[in-house]
Each structure stands twice: as C-alpha cells, then as structure tokens.
Amino acid sequence: MPRLTRWFIKAGLLYFVLALMTGVLYQARREIDLPSWVSMLNPVYIHLLAVGWITQLIIGVAYWMFPKFTKAQPRGSEALGWATFILLNVGLILRVIGEPRVTMRSEPSLGWMLAVSAVLPVLLIPAMNAPIGAANGGPTRQLRYVVEIPPEASLR
C-alpha cells in the first residue's frame, strides 16, 4: 500500500473520530447546559464526516486501487497526490475553524477562511482527475468515442 494512501486513510480515520466527538457534543447541547457556540457545530460535523472521513477514505483507496499508468510510475504523479492531500486538509481545517467563528460573530474579517476553504477544493479538480483520465485513456480518447460518427450515418 503506498505511503500516500496510508496518509489519506489515517487522516480519514482521525476526521471520523473528530466528527463523532463533534456530533456527540452537538447533540448533548439539548441535555446539558453548554456554551452557545456548540449550536454552530452542525456544518462542522457534516464537513468532518463528508469531506474529512468519506472523501479522504475514497481518495486514498482509489489512489491505491486504480489501474496502473506505467511500470515506471504505477500511480502517476505522486506530487499531484500530495497536493490533493495537503489542499484538501488545509481547506477542511480552515472550514472547521472558520465556520463557527463567522456564524457566531458575523465578522467579515474572518470570511476569508470560508472563501479559501471553498476555493481549495476547486483547485483540486484537475489534480484528482488527472490520474483517473490518464488511467482510462485520457479525456481525448473518451471524447473521440462520443463524437465519432459511423460511416453509414453520413449526411449525404
């Protein structure tokens, strides 16, 4: 199993534990007198669960299990994989820190955290699609089959 896959899975499991703790704390606010900021944890819980646990687990296993590129570079660019890991985690951490603070205080000066955390996953799209596209013949091969017209269907 590649080292990058292990990092994705370990980070995913860490976020799973954090999501469970956040969910328990969020639900406990109904039974226990907790500070008001606890009521702002629902979006954090969802992001920790969906992006932190599920997405990282899927990316880690996919990086390990996808078809091979070449014998020399079996999983493509490892730098793109690490870029994906770093950007995904930085974006998630900014979201976890920024979302409750922006919701509680409504301070525009903290809005940059949410903006950056929303932009980072968009930057990941080419990095995550590069291994998939190349392993499946690349986007041009797929596009060629979509627009290819059989000879018997000519427009004469």
Backbone as CSV, one residue per row, in Angstrom:
resi,resn,N_x,N_y,N_z,CA_x,CA_y,CA_z,C_x,C_y,C_z
1,MET,0.857,-1.175,0.000,0.000,0.000,0.000,0.902,1.237,0.000
2,PRO,0.668,2.180,-0.930,1.507,3.379,-0.999,1.405,4.234,0.265
3,ARG,2.470,4.960,0.538,2.514,5.814,1.720,1.415,6.879,1.675
4,LEU,1.158,7.447,0.506,0.115,8.461,0.368,-1.259,7.886,0.717
5,THR,-1.517,6.672,0.311,-2.787,6.013,0.658,-2.915,5.874,2.169
6,ARG,-1.833,5.470,2.822,-1.879,5.347,4.287,-2.172,6.684,4.948
7,TRP,-1.589,7.768,4.417,-1.848,9.098,4.972,-3.311,9.489,4.798
8,PHE,-3.868,9.244,3.619,-5.280,9.555,3.382,-6.177,8.770,4.340
9,ILE,-5.897,7.493,4.501,-6.742,6.654,5.368,-6.589,7.056,6.831
10,LYS,-5.369,7.320,7.278,-5.165,7.743,8.666,-5.856,9.080,8.934
11,ALA,-5.715,10.021,8.008,-6.382,11.320,8.176,-7.895,11.131,8.173
12,GLY,-8.390,10.259,7.299,-9.825,9.988,7.256,-10.332,9.417,8.570
13,LEU,-9.579,8.502,9.162,-9.987,7.931,10.449,-9.917,8.966,11.569
14,LEU,-8.922,9.832,11.521,-8.837,10.909,12.508,-10.052,11.834,12.401
15,TYR,-10.416,12.206,11.178,-11.588,13.060,10.982,-12.880,12.343,11.379
16,PHE,-12.914,11.034,11.208,-14.087,10.268,11.636,-14.267,10.374,13.148
17,VAL,-13.177,10.218,13.892,-13.239,10.339,15.356,-13.637,11.764,15.746
18,LEU,-13.049,12.760,15.085,-13.412,14.153,15.375,-14.880,14.424,15.047
19,ALA,-15.361,13.841,13.945,-16.768,14.020,13.573,-17.683,13.384,14.613
20,LEU,-17.322,12.208,15.089,-18.138,11.570,16.123,-18.169,12.405,17.401
21,MET,-17.020,12.917,17.809,-16.973,13.752,19.012,-17.777,15.033,18.815
22,THR,-17.675,15.633,17.630,-18.444,16.844,17.336,-19.933,16.552,17.329
23,GLY,-20.328,15.434,16.742,-21.740,15.064,16.706,-22.312,14.800,18.087
24,VAL,-21.540,14.141,18.938,-21.989,13.881,20.309,-22.124,15.198,21.068
25,LEU,-21.147,16.075,20.917,-21.200,17.381,21.579,-22.385,18.200,21.087
26,TYR,-22.618,18.161,19.777,-23.732,18.913,19.192,-25.079,18.402,19.716
27,GLN,-25.223,17.098,19.833,-26.477,16.539,20.333,-26.617,16.690,21.852
28,ALA,-25.495,16.720,22.560,-25.539,16.844,24.016,-25.992,18.224,24.464
29,ARG,-25.958,19.211,23.585,-26.360,20.561,23.962,-27.825,20.618,24.376
30,ARG,-28.607,19.649,23.952,-30.023,19.608,24.329,-30.216,19.139,25.766
31,GLU,-29.295,18.327,26.247,-29.415,17.729,27.577,-28.568,18.434,28.633
32,ILE,-27.464,19.006,28.194,-26.511,19.623,29.112,-26.414,21.105,28.766
33,ASP,-26.206,21.924,29.764,-26.033,23.352,29.536,-24.620,23.598,28.999
34,LEU,-24.523,23.781,27.675,-23.237,24.003,27.026,-23.183,25.420,26.476
35,PRO,-21.986,25.920,26.166,-21.870,27.270,25.600,-22.639,27.395,24.276
36,SER,-22.978,28.620,23.918,-23.808,28.855,22.732,-23.112,28.450,21.432
37,TRP,-21.786,28.483,21.390,-21.088,28.146,20.151,-21.280,26.693,19.745
38,VAL,-21.673,25.836,20.680,-21.887,24.422,20.365,-23.033,24.269,19.365
39,SER,-23.989,25.170,19.392,-25.113,25.078,18.453,-24.684,25.375,17.017
40,MET,-23.487,25.907,16.823,-22.971,26.214,15.486,-22.160,25.065,14.889
41,LEU,-22.140,23.920,15.522,-21.262,22.829,15.098,-21.862,21.886,14.058
42,ASN,-23.117,22.041,13.693,-23.707,21.118,12.723,-22.980,21.140,11.373
43,PRO,-22.704,22.321,10.763,-21.957,22.304,9.498,-20.554,21.719,9.654
44,VAL,-19.930,21.965,10.799,-18.598,21.409,11.053,-18.682,19.884,11.096
45,TYR,-19.686,19.375,11.769,-19.899,17.926,11.850,-20.059,17.319,10.455
46,ILE,-20.894,17.947,9.633,-21.138,17.436,8.278,-19.850,17.461,7.450
47,HIS,-19.090,18.548,7.529,-17.850,18.638,6.754,-16.805,17.632,7.246
48,LEU,-16.698,17.464,8.551,-15.746,16.477,9.059,-16.108,15.068,8.587
49,LEU,-17.392,14.781,8.574,-17.838,13.450,8.177,-17.709,13.242,6.665
50,ALA,-18.229,14.188,5.888,-18.274,14.008,4.426,-16.922,14.237,3.762
51,VAL,-16.286,15.349,4.070,-15.012,15.672,3.416,-13.850,15.011,4.148
52,GLY,-13.875,15.089,5.465,-12.758,14.550,6.227,-12.676,13.042,6.200
53,TRP,-13.783,12.371,6.477,-13.741,10.914,6.563,-14.007,10.251,5.218
54,ILE,-15.196,10.459,4.674,-15.605,9.704,3.479,-14.745,10.039,2.274
55,THR,-14.571,11.322,1.988,-13.816,11.720,0.795,-12.367,11.256,0.877
56,GLN,-11.738,11.437,2.025,-10.329,11.044,2.130,-10.163,9.529,2.066
57,LEU,-11.102,8.814,2.624,-11.037,7.360,2.534,-11.186,6.909,1.080
58,ILE,-12.118,7.511,0.368,-12.329,7.159,-1.041,-11.101,7.499,-1.869
59,ILE,-10.554,8.710,-1.699,-9.384,9.111,-2.491,-8.197,8.201,-2.176
60,GLY,-7.985,7.896,-0.898,-6.859,7.039,-0.524,-6.952,5.653,-1.128
61,VAL,-8.119,5.041,-1.045,-8.298,3.700,-1.611,-8.240,3.747,-3.138
62,ALA,-8.815,4.800,-3.736,-8.784,4.925,-5.198,-7.356,5.092,-5.703
63,TYR,-6.555,5.864,-5.003,-5.156,6.049,-5.406,-4.415,4.711,-5.383
64,TRP,-4.770,3.877,-4.460,-4.128,2.577,-4.323,-4.652,1.589,-5.364
65,MET,-5.957,1.617,-5.667,-6.578,0.569,-6.456,-6.758,0.889,-7.945
66,PHE,-6.587,2.152,-8.348,-6.827,2.479,-9.751,-5.852,1.750,-10.667
67,PRO,-6.244,1.598,-11.925,-5.337,0.942,-12.881,-3.999,1.674,-12.965
68,LYS,-2.999,0.927,-13.282,-1.640,1.454,-13.309,-1.403,2.297,-14.564
69,PHE,-0.534,3.323,-14.411,-0.125,4.136,-15.557,0.910,3.377,-16.376
70,THR,2.082,3.285,-15.805,3.196,2.579,-16.439,3.905,1.781,-15.351
71,LYS,4.813,0.935,-15.748,5.582,0.191,-14.754,6.521,1.115,-13.988
72,ALA,7.049,2.129,-14.663,7.977,3.055,-14.013,7.259,3.960,-13.015
73,GLN,6.066,4.415,-13.354,5.301,5.314,-12.481,3.893,4.738,-12.332
74,PRO,3.721,3.746,-11.449,2.468,2.989,-11.418,1.224,3.797,-11.061
75,ARG,1.362,4.883,-10.328,0.182,5.657,-9.926,0.219,7.080,-10.426
76,GLY,1.015,7.345,-11.409,1.093,8.699,-11.940,1.922,9.591,-11.049
77,SER,1.622,10.862,-11.084,2.386,11.856,-10.343,2.055,11.792,-8.857
78,GLU,3.045,11.434,-8.073,2.844,11.416,-6.621,2.710,12.839,-6.089
79,ALA,3.317,13.800,-6.776,3.209,15.198,-6.352,1.759,15.675,-6.421
80,LEU,1.013,15.257,-7.452,-0.402,15.619,-7.526,-1.191,14.990,-6.377
81,GLY,-0.838,13.794,-6.009,-1.498,13.140,-4.878,-1.246,13.877,-3.573
82,TRP,0.014,14.278,-3.352,0.324,15.029,-2.135,-0.316,16.406,-2.162
83,ALA,-0.359,17.033,-3.333,-1.037,18.335,-3.443,-2.511,18.185,-3.084
84,THR,-3.129,17.123,-3.552,-4.524,16.858,-3.214,-4.689,16.688,-1.708
85,PHE,-3.823,15.910,-1.106,-3.902,15.667,0.333,-3.754,16.965,1.126
86,ILE,-2.752,17.757,0.776,-2.474,18.995,1.516,-3.594,20.008,1.327
87,LEU,-3.996,20.252,0.085,-5.044,21.251,-0.164,-6.376,20.840,0.454
88,LEU,-6.712,19.571,0.372,-7.963,19.097,0.958,-7.974,19.295,2.472
89,ASN,-6.867,18.969,3.123,-6.805,19.086,4.571,-6.709,20.539,5.035
90,VAL,-5.955,21.364,4.326,-5.900,22.788,4.686,-7.283,23.409,4.541
91,GLY,-7.972,23.099,3.450,-9.323,23.631,3.258,-10.289,23.171,4.338
92,LEU,-10.197,21.913,4.710,-11.095,21.383,5.743,-10.800,22.005,7.107
93,ILE,-9.534,22.155,7.440,-9.174,22.762,8.726,-9.633,24.220,8.776
94,LEU,-9.449,24.950,7.677,-9.941,26.333,7.636,-11.455,26.377,7.806
95,ARG,-12.156,25.447,7.203,-13.619,25.392,7.332,-14.021,25.085,8.772
96,VAL,-13.349,24.137,9.394,-13.684,23.747,10.768,-13.423,24.901,11.742
97,ILE,-12.359,25.640,11.531,-12.052,26.770,12.407,-12.936,27.973,12.081
98,GLY,-13.110,28.254,10.802,-13.784,29.480,10.394,-15.289,29.469,10.477
99,GLU,-15.915,28.363,10.162,-17.386,28.337,10.083,-18.076,28.742,11.383
100,PRO,-17.732,28.151,12.519,-18.411,28.580,13.751,-18.108,30.030,14.114
101,ARG,-16.873,30.458,13.876,-16.499,31.830,14.226,-17.232,32.847,13.364
102,VAL,-17.348,32.573,12.082,-18.059,33.501,11.195,-19.543,33.500,11.524
103,THR,-20.099,32.343,11.812,-21.524,32.245,12.137,-21.840,32.944,13.460
104,MET,-20.980,32.779,14.453,-21.224,33.371,15.760,-21.029,34.875,15.772
105,ARG,-19.962,35.342,15.188,-19.588,36.743,15.304,-19.992,37.593,14.113
106,SER,-20.272,36.980,12.992,-20.582,37.699,11.754,-19.529,38.758,11.445
107,GLU,-18.286,38.390,11.618,-17.181,39.305,11.329,-16.701,39.095,9.903
108,PRO,-16.777,40.136,9.071,-16.290,39.994,7.693,-14.799,39.673,7.628
109,SER,-14.040,40.067,8.653,-12.601,39.814,8.619,-12.277,38.322,8.706
110,LEU,-13.221,37.520,9.177,-12.999,36.077,9.258,-13.533,35.338,8.025
111,GLY,-14.229,36.047,7.159,-14.813,35.410,5.981,-13.794,34.844,5.013
112,TRP,-12.566,35.342,5.058,-11.540,34.821,4.156,-11.305,33.335,4.386
113,MET,-11.489,32.875,5.638,-11.285,31.446,5.917,-12.262,30.591,5.131
114,LEU,-13.520,31.014,5.114,-14.528,30.249,4.378,-14.299,30.351,2.883
115,ALA,-13.884,31.534,2.418,-13.627,31.697,0.985,-12.480,30.808,0.522
116,VAL,-11.397,30.797,1.272,-10.249,29.964,0.905,-10.615,28.480,1.008
117,SER,-11.372,28.118,2.047,-11.750,26.715,2.196,-12.687,26.256,1.088
118,ALA,-13.402,27.191,0.450,-14.267,26.836,-0.673,-13.496,26.786,-1.988
119,VAL,-12.451,27.596,-2.108,-11.672,27.639,-3.354,-10.710,26.457,-3.463
120,LEU,-10.153,26.025,-2.348,-9.160,24.941,-2.399,-9.688,23.661,-3.047
121,PRO,-10.911,23.199,-2.744,-11.392,22.007,-3.449,-11.546,22.217,-4.952
122,VAL,-11.832,23.427,-5.384,-11.927,23.696,-6.821,-10.552,23.539,-7.463
123,LEU,-9.512,23.932,-6.756,-8.154,23.749,-7.271,-7.777,22.274,-7.367
124,LEU,-8.460,21.439,-6.605,-8.155,20.009,-6.594,-8.720,19.256,-7.793
125,ILE,-9.685,19.815,-8.477,-10.362,19.086,-9.554,-9.375,18.567,-10.605
126,PRO,-8.473,19.395,-11.138,-7.514,18.830,-12.111,-6.586,17.795,-11.491
127,ALA,-6.181,18.021,-10.247,-5.262,17.076,-9.604,-5.922,15.723,-9.380
128,MET,-7.213,15.714,-9.023,-7.895,14.446,-8.769,-8.296,13.756,-10.072
129,ASN,-8.559,14.517,-11.125,-8.990,13.918,-12.385,-7.834,13.455,-13.255
130,ALA,-6.645,13.974,-13.041,-5.507,13.583,-13.874,-5.237,12.080,-13.809
131,PRO,-5.154,11.474,-12.616,-4.908,10.028,-12.586,-6.053,9.226,-13.198
132,ILE,-7.276,9.663,-12.979,-8.430,8.922,-13.488,-8.459,8.988,-15.011
133,GLY,-8.290,10.204,-15.558,-8.342,10.367,-17.009,-7.223,9.625,-17.715
134,ALA,-6.008,9.733,-17.175,-4.875,9.072,-17.814,-4.993,7.555,-17.720
135,ALA,-5.494,7.056,-16.615,-5.621,5.608,-16.452,-6.681,5.030,-17.382
136,ASN,-7.647,5.842,-17.761,-8.714,5.371,-18.643,-8.525,5.798,-20.088
137,GLY,-7.331,6.204,-20.438,-7.061,6.570,-21.822,-7.110,8.061,-22.064
138,GLY,-7.355,8.837,-21.045,-7.344,10.292,-21.185,-8.647,10.823,-21.723
139,PRO,-8.887,12.115,-21.523,-10.152,12.702,-21.942,-10.332,12.721,-23.450
140,THR,-9.235,12.800,-24.238,-9.398,12.847,-25.691,-9.912,11.520,-26.223
141,ARG,-9.482,10.439,-25.647,-9.965,9.127,-26.084,-11.467,9.002,-25.800
142,GLN,-11.883,9.428,-24.618,-13.292,9.362,-24.265,-14.116,10.274,-25.171
143,LEU,-13.609,11.472,-25.452,-14.332,12.423,-26.288,-14.458,11.899,-27.712
144,ARG,-13.410,11.254,-28.214,-13.443,10.735,-29.573,-14.599,9.755,-29.755
145,TYR,-14.867,8.906,-28.764,-15.960,7.955,-28.875,-17.318,8.633,-28.798
146,VAL,-17.378,9.772,-28.141,-18.655,10.476,-28.025,-19.047,11.112,-29.350
147,VAL,-18.090,11.721,-30.053,-18.428,12.456,-31.279,-18.160,11.664,-32.561
148,GLU,-17.671,10.463,-32.467,-17.389,9.668,-33.654,-18.688,9.250,-34.338
149,ILE,-18.785,9.536,-35.642,-19.986,9.195,-36.412,-19.664,8.007,-37.308
150,PRO,-20.439,6.954,-37.226,-20.163,5.789,-38.081,-20.315,6.169,-39.568
151,PRO,-19.562,5.513,-40.448,-19.577,5.862,-41.876,-20.972,5.694,-42.511
152,GLU,-21.754,4.747,-42.093,-23.070,4.541,-42.692,-24.068,5.640,-42.334
153,ALA,-23.731,6.479,-41.384,-24.637,7.557,-40.982,-24.195,8.895,-41.580
154,SER,-23.594,8.852,-42.750,-23.120,10.115,-43.366,-24.324,10.988,-43.749
155,LEU,-24.057,12.253,-43.940,-25.113,13.226,-44.183,-25.396,13.448,-45.675
156,ARG,-25.123,12.520,-46.546,-25.343,12.693,-47.986,-26.758,12.585,-48.361
